[in-house]
Amino acid sequence: VMIANRRSKSQMTSELSLFLGSHTDKFTDWLHIVLEKLEAFVGGSNATDKV
């Protein structure tokens, strides 16, 4: 839901901190790396689809 609502990394960290505790920063760092890679992959495939 947070991803679909385009929450920022800091918003996710704040909202997940109660649930994840000391693991929150590590999780949100990992999640944003995965999302950046996914966006790069999807963006790259869309560019080739248009050619």
N, C-alpha and C positions, 0 to 999 in steps of 0.2 A: 504494500500500500504506500509506504514512504517513497519508494522508487517511482511508482506510478504518479504520485503527487509531486514529483520533482523536488523532494526535500534536499536541502543542502547537507553537506557532510556534517557541519556543526549542528544542524537541527536533528539529524539522525543520532548523532552522539548524545545529544541532550536527552532525546526521547528514549533511547535504548539503555542509558546508563543505569537505571534502576534494575533492569532485567539482567544486563550483562556484567555489571559491576566493573571490576578492574580490567576486563577483557574488551570493553567497549571500544577504546581507541584502536586496538589491533583489528577488531572486526570491521569497523567502519573504514579504516585504511585499506584493508583487503577488498572490501566491497567496492570501494570507489576505483581501485585499480582494475578490478574485473569489469566494472561498468565502462570505464574508459576504453579498455580493450574491445569490448563488445561494440561500443559506438564506432570505434575505428574500423572494425571488421565490417559492420553493417554499412557504414559510410563508403567504404571501399567497394563493396559489392554493388551498391546502388550506382556508383560512378560507372562501373563496367556495364551495367544493365542499360544505361542510357546510350551507350556507343553503338 
